[in-house]
């Protein structure tokens, strides 16, 4: 019984993490050259 609970809990948490990662808006966005230049200028 506890083994099934542990398996279900761990897989449920991995599923939750995958869903949250896939919902990120910046997942499919490639930074433009302008964005990279601004980021580099701010970091320097």
PDB file of N, CA, C and O in Angstrom:
ATOM      1  N   UNK A   1       0.828  -1.198   0.000  1.00  0.00           N
ATOM      2  CA  UNK A   1       0.000   0.000   0.000  1.00  0.00           C
ATOM      3  C   UNK A   1       0.870   1.259   0.000  1.00  0.00           C
ATOM      4  O   UNK A   1       0.642   2.175  -0.791  1.00  0.00           O
ATOM      5  N   UNK A   2       1.854   1.301   0.878  1.00  0.00           N
ATOM      6  CA  UNK A   2       2.699   2.484   0.954  1.00  0.00           C
ATOM      7  C   UNK A   2       3.532   2.636  -0.307  1.00  0.00           C
ATOM      8  O   UNK A   2       3.857   3.755  -0.703  1.00  0.00           O
ATOM      9  N   UNK A   3       3.881   1.521  -0.943  1.00  0.00           N
ATOM     10  CA  UNK A   3       4.641   1.605  -2.192  1.00  0.00           C
ATOM     11  C   UNK A   3       3.825   2.281  -3.284  1.00  0.00           C
ATOM     12  O   UNK A   3       4.347   3.106  -4.034  1.00  0.00           O
ATOM     13  N   UNK A   4       2.556   1.935  -3.371  1.00  0.00           N
ATOM     14  CA  UNK A   4       1.693   2.570  -4.372  1.00  0.00           C
ATOM     15  C   UNK A   4       1.535   4.056  -4.085  1.00  0.00           C
ATOM     16  O   UNK A   4       1.497   4.873  -5.005  1.00  0.00           O
ATOM     17  N   UNK A   5       1.442   4.404  -2.807  1.00  0.00           N
ATOM     18  CA  UNK A   5       1.326   5.813  -2.438  1.00  0.00           C
ATOM     19  C   UNK A   5       2.592   6.570  -2.820  1.00  0.00           C
ATOM     20  O   UNK A   5       2.512   7.667  -3.373  1.00  0.00           O
ATOM     21  N   UNK A   6       3.748   6.005  -2.536  1.00  0.00           N
ATOM     22  CA  UNK A   6       5.017   6.657  -2.856  1.00  0.00           C
ATOM     23  C   UNK A   6       5.173   6.816  -4.367  1.00  0.00           C
ATOM     24  O   UNK A   6       5.615   7.865  -4.834  1.00  0.00           O
ATOM     25  N   UNK A   7       4.821   5.802  -5.123  1.00  0.00           N
ATOM     26  CA  UNK A   7       4.897   5.892  -6.580  1.00  0.00           C
ATOM     27  C   UNK A   7       3.940   6.952  -7.119  1.00  0.00           C
ATOM     28  O   UNK A   7       4.307   7.760  -7.972  1.00  0.00           O
ATOM     29  N   UNK A   8       2.721   6.938  -6.615  1.00  0.00           N
ATOM     30  CA  UNK A   8       1.731   7.915  -7.060  1.00  0.00           C
ATOM     31  C   UNK A   8       2.137   9.336  -6.719  1.00  0.00           C
ATOM     32  O   UNK A   8       1.985  10.242  -7.539  1.00  0.00           O
ATOM     33  N   UNK A   9       2.652   9.535  -5.514  1.00  0.00           N
ATOM     34  CA  UNK A   9       3.067  10.863  -5.094  1.00  0.00           C
ATOM     35  C   UNK A   9       4.244  11.370  -5.931  1.00  0.00           C
ATOM     36  O   UNK A   9       4.227  12.508  -6.399  1.00  0.00           O
ATOM     37  N   UNK A  10       5.245  10.543  -6.115  1.00  0.00           N
ATOM     38  CA  UNK A  10       6.415  10.991  -6.882  1.00  0.00           C
ATOM     39  C   UNK A  10       6.058  11.272  -8.338  1.00  0.00           C
ATOM     40  O   UNK A  10       6.516  12.262  -8.908  1.00  0.00           O
ATOM     41  N   UNK A  11       5.248  10.414  -8.938  1.00  0.00           N
ATOM     42  CA  UNK A  11       4.852  10.634 -10.331  1.00  0.00           C
ATOM     43  C   UNK A  11       3.920  11.841 -10.455  1.00  0.00           C
ATOM     44  O   UNK A  11       3.979  12.574 -11.442  1.00  0.00           O
ATOM     45  N   UNK A  12       3.083  12.040  -9.478  1.00  0.00           N
ATOM     46  CA  UNK A  12       2.206  13.205  -9.484  1.00  0.00           C
ATOM     47  C   UNK A  12       2.994  14.504  -9.408  1.00  0.00           C
ATOM     48  O   UNK A  12       2.668  15.474 -10.092  1.00  0.00           O
ATOM     49  N   UNK A  13       4.032  14.522  -8.574  1.00  0.00           N
ATOM     50  CA  UNK A  13       4.866  15.718  -8.462  1.00  0.00           C
ATOM     51  C   UNK A  13       5.660  15.962  -9.744  1.00  0.00           C
ATOM     52  O   UNK A  13       5.844  17.107 -10.156  1.00  0.00           O
ATOM     53  N   UNK A  14       6.129  14.887 -10.371  1.00  0.00           N
ATOM     54  CA  UNK A  14       6.836  15.058 -11.648  1.00  0.00           C
ATOM     55  C   UNK A  14       5.890  15.574 -12.726  1.00  0.00           C
ATOM     56  O   UNK A  14       6.284  16.407 -13.543  1.00  0.00           O
ATOM     57  N   UNK A  15       4.668  15.099 -12.741  1.00  0.00           N
ATOM     58  CA  UNK A  15       3.671  15.577 -13.695  1.00  0.00           C
ATOM     59  C   UNK A  15       3.363  17.046 -13.457  1.00  0.00           C
ATOM     60  O   UNK A  15       3.258  17.820 -14.408  1.00  0.00           O
ATOM     61  N   UNK A  16       3.219  17.434 -12.205  1.00  0.00           N
ATOM     62  CA  UNK A  16       2.981  18.838 -11.870  1.00  0.00           C
ATOM     63  C   UNK A  16       4.144  19.712 -12.338  1.00  0.00           C
ATOM     64  O   UNK A  16       3.923  20.781 -12.906  1.00  0.00           O
ATOM     65  N   UNK A  17       5.364  19.270 -12.108  1.00  0.00           N
ATOM     66  CA  UNK A  17       6.541  20.031 -12.542  1.00  0.00           C
ATOM     67  C   UNK A  17       6.571  20.166 -14.061  1.00  0.00           C
ATOM     68  O   UNK A  17       6.883  21.238 -14.579  1.00  0.00           O
ATOM     69  N   UNK A  18       6.251  19.094 -14.780  1.00  0.00           N
ATOM     70  CA  UNK A  18       6.244  19.145 -16.246  1.00  0.00           C
ATOM     71  C   UNK A  18       5.175  20.104 -16.758  1.00  0.00           C
ATOM     72  O   UNK A  18       5.416  20.858 -17.701  1.00  0.00           O
ATOM     73  N   UNK A  19       4.011  20.080 -16.150  1.00  0.00           N
ATOM     74  CA  UNK A  19       2.934  20.978 -16.575  1.00  0.00           C
ATOM     75  C   UNK A  19       3.323  22.428 -16.336  1.00  0.00           C
ATOM     76  O   UNK A  19       3.106  23.284 -17.194  1.00  0.00           O
ATOM     77  N   UNK A  20       3.898  22.706 -15.166  1.00  0.00           N
ATOM     78  CA  UNK A  20       4.300  24.082 -14.867  1.00  0.00           C
ATOM     79  C   UNK A  20       5.404  24.553 -15.801  1.00  0.00           C
ATOM     80  O   UNK A  20       5.415  25.717 -16.201  1.00  0.00           O
ATOM     81  N   UNK A  21       6.326  23.678 -16.153  1.00  0.00           N
ATOM     82  CA  UNK A  21       7.391  24.055 -17.079  1.00  0.00           C
ATOM     83  C   UNK A  21       6.847  24.306 -18.482  1.00  0.00           C
ATOM     84  O   UNK A  21       7.281  25.237 -19.159  1.00  0.00           O
ATOM     85  N   UNK A  22       5.908  23.485 -18.915  1.00  0.00           N
ATOM     86  CA  UNK A  22       5.353  23.643 -20.259  1.00  0.00           C
ATOM     87  C   UNK A  22       4.456  24.867 -20.384  1.00  0.00           C
ATOM     88  O   UNK A  22       4.228  25.347 -21.494  1.00  0.00           O
ATOM     89  N   UNK A  23       3.944  25.381 -19.272  1.00  0.00           N
ATOM     90  CA  UNK A  23       3.077  26.557 -19.311  1.00  0.00           C
ATOM     91  C   UNK A  23       3.859  27.861 -19.327  1.00  0.00           C
ATOM     92  O   UNK A  23       3.262  28.927 -19.473  1.00  0.00           O
ATOM     93  N   UNK A  24       5.174  27.806 -19.181  1.00  0.00           N
ATOM     94  CA  UNK A  24       5.980  29.031 -19.164  1.00  0.00           C
ATOM     95  C   UNK A  24       5.879  29.753 -20.503  1.00  0.00           C
ATOM     96  O   UNK A  24       5.964  29.127 -21.559  1.00  0.00           O
ATOM     97  N   UNK A  25       5.701  31.053 -20.458  1.00  0.00           N
ATOM     98  CA  UNK A  25       5.563  31.849 -21.670  1.00  0.00           C
ATOM     99  C   UNK A  25       6.880  31.947 -22.433  1.00  0.00           C
ATOM    100  O   UNK A  25       6.874  32.016 -23.662  1.00  0.00           O
ATOM    101  N   UNK A  26       7.995  31.956 -21.733  1.00  0.00           N
ATOM    102  CA  UNK A  26       9.277  32.127 -22.408  1.00  0.00           C
ATOM    103  C   UNK A  26       9.873  30.816 -22.901  1.00  0.00           C
ATOM    104  O   UNK A  26      11.030  30.789 -23.319  1.00  0.00           O
ATOM    105  N   UNK A  27       9.115  29.741 -22.860  1.00  0.00           N
ATOM    106  CA  UNK A  27       9.625  28.438 -23.265  1.00  0.00           C
ATOM    107  C   UNK A  27       9.956  28.403 -24.756  1.00  0.00           C
ATOM    108  O   UNK A  27      10.999  27.876 -25.144  1.00  0.00           O
ATOM    109  N   UNK A  28       9.092  28.950 -25.584  1.00  0.00           N
ATOM    110  CA  UNK A  28       9.287  28.899 -27.034  1.00  0.00           C
ATOM    111  C   UNK A  28       9.788  30.217 -27.612  1.00  0.00           C
ATOM    112  O   UNK A  28       9.778  30.394 -28.830  1.00  0.00           O
ATOM    113  N   UNK A  29      10.216  31.122 -26.786  1.00  0.00           N
ATOM    114  CA  UNK A  29      10.625  32.445 -27.268  1.00  0.00           C
ATOM    115  C   UNK A  29      12.144  32.508 -27.355  1.00  0.00           C
ATOM    116  O   UNK A  29      12.849  32.309 -26.366  1.00  0.00           O
ATOM    117  N   UNK A  30      12.626  32.784 -28.541  1.00  0.00           N
ATOM    118  CA  UNK A  30      14.059  32.983 -28.754  1.00  0.00           C
ATOM    119  C   UNK A  30      14.368  34.457 -28.514  1.00  0.00           C
ATOM    120  O   UNK A  30      13.675  35.317 -29.058  1.00  0.00           O
ATOM    121  N   UNK A  31      15.380  34.773 -27.723  1.00  0.00           N
ATOM    122  CA  UNK A  31      15.713  36.186 -27.522  1.00  0.00           C
ATOM    123  C   UNK A  31      16.274  36.790 -28.803  1.00  0.00           C
ATOM    124  O   UNK A  31      17.088  36.172 -29.490  1.00  0.00           O
ATOM    125  N   UNK A  32      15.834  37.990 -29.113  1.00  0.00           N
ATOM    126  CA  UNK A  32      16.334  38.670 -30.310  1.00  0.00           C
ATOM    127  C   UNK A  32      17.720  39.232 -30.028  1.00  0.00           C
ATOM    128  O   UNK A  32      18.175  39.231 -28.884  1.00  0.00           O
ATOM    129  N   UNK A  33      18.381  39.708 -31.059  1.00  0.00           N
ATOM    130  CA  UNK A  33      19.710  40.309 -30.875  1.00  0.00           C
ATOM    131  C   UNK A  33      19.626  41.524 -29.964  1.00  0.00           C
ATOM    132  O   UNK A  33      20.512  41.761 -29.142  1.00  0.00           O
ATOM    133  N   UNK A  34      18.545  42.296 -30.119  1.00  0.00           N
ATOM    134  CA  UNK A  34      18.364  43.488 -29.287  1.00  0.00           C
ATOM    135  C   UNK A  34      18.239  43.090 -27.812  1.00  0.00           C
ATOM    136  O   UNK A  34      18.824  43.734 -26.942  1.00  0.00           O
ATOM    137  N   UNK A  35      17.479  42.030 -27.536  1.00  0.00           N
ATOM    138  CA  UNK A  35      17.320  41.567 -26.156  1.00  0.00           C
ATOM    139  C   UNK A  35      18.659  41.125 -25.578  1.00  0.00           C
ATOM    140  O   UNK A  35      18.966  41.414 -24.422  1.00  0.00           O
ATOM    141  N   UNK A  36      19.451  40.426 -26.382  1.00  0.00           N
ATOM    142  CA  UNK A  36      20.757  39.957 -25.904  1.00  0.00           C
ATOM    143  C   UNK A  36      21.697  41.126 -25.648  1.00  0.00           C
ATOM    144  O   UNK A  36      22.443  41.123 -24.669  1.00  0.00           O
ATOM    145  N   UNK A  37      21.663  42.127 -26.527  1.00  0.00           N
ATOM    146  CA  UNK A  37      22.530  43.298 -26.345  1.00  0.00           C
ATOM    147  C   UNK A  37      22.140  44.055 -25.083  1.00  0.00           C
ATOM    148  O   UNK A  37      23.011  44.503 -24.337  1.00  0.00           O
ATOM    149  N   UNK A  38      20.837  44.204 -24.833  1.00  0.00           N
ATOM    150  CA  UNK A  38      20.393  44.892 -23.628  1.00  0.00           C
ATOM    151  C   UNK A  38      20.802  44.122 -22.384  1.00  0.00           C
ATOM    152  O   UNK A  38      21.235  44.721 -21.400  1.00  0.00           O
ATOM    153  N   UNK A  39      20.673  42.822 -22.415  1.00  0.00           N
ATOM    154  CA  UNK A  39      21.032  41.994 -21.269  1.00  0.00           C
ATOM    155  C   UNK A  39      22.533  42.078 -21.017  1.00  0.00           C
ATOM    156  O   UNK A  39      22.970  42.178 -19.870  1.00  0.00           O
ATOM    157  N   UNK A  40      23.326  42.038 -22.093  1.00  0.00           N
ATOM    158  CA  UNK A  40      24.776  42.130 -21.941  1.00  0.00           C
ATOM    159  C   UNK A  40      25.187  43.499 -21.420  1.00  0.00           C
ATOM    160  O   UNK A  40      26.100  43.595 -20.600  1.00  0.00           O
ATOM    161  N   UNK A  41      24.529  44.565 -21.881  1.00  0.00           N
ATOM    162  CA  UNK A  41      24.855  45.918 -21.432  1.00  0.00           C
ATOM    163  C   UNK A  41      24.511  46.101 -19.953  1.00  0.00           C
ATOM    164  O   UNK A  41      25.227  46.792 -19.229  1.00  0.00           O
ATOM    165  N   UNK A  42      23.425  45.487 -19.511  1.00  0.00           N
ATOM    166  CA  UNK A  42      23.031  45.605 -18.108  1.00  0.00           C
ATOM    167  C   UNK A  42      23.974  44.820 -17.203  1.00  0.00           C
ATOM    168  O   UNK A  42      24.235  45.231 -16.072  1.00  0.00           O
ATOM    169  N   UNK A  43      24.482  43.704 -17.691  1.00  0.00           N
ATOM    170  CA  UNK A  43      25.355  42.861 -16.890  1.00  0.00           C
ATOM    171  C   UNK A  43      26.772  43.391 -16.788  1.00  0.00           C
ATOM    172  O   UNK A  43      27.489  43.068 -15.842  1.00  0.00           O
ATOM    173  N   UNK A  44      27.181  44.198 -17.748  1.00  0.00           N
ATOM    174  CA  UNK A  44      28.582  44.691 -17.771  1.00  0.00           C
ATOM    175  C   UNK A  44      28.780  45.903 -16.909  1.00  0.00           C
ATOM    176  O   UNK A  44      29.891  46.427 -16.827  1.00  0.00           O
TER     177      UNK A  44
END
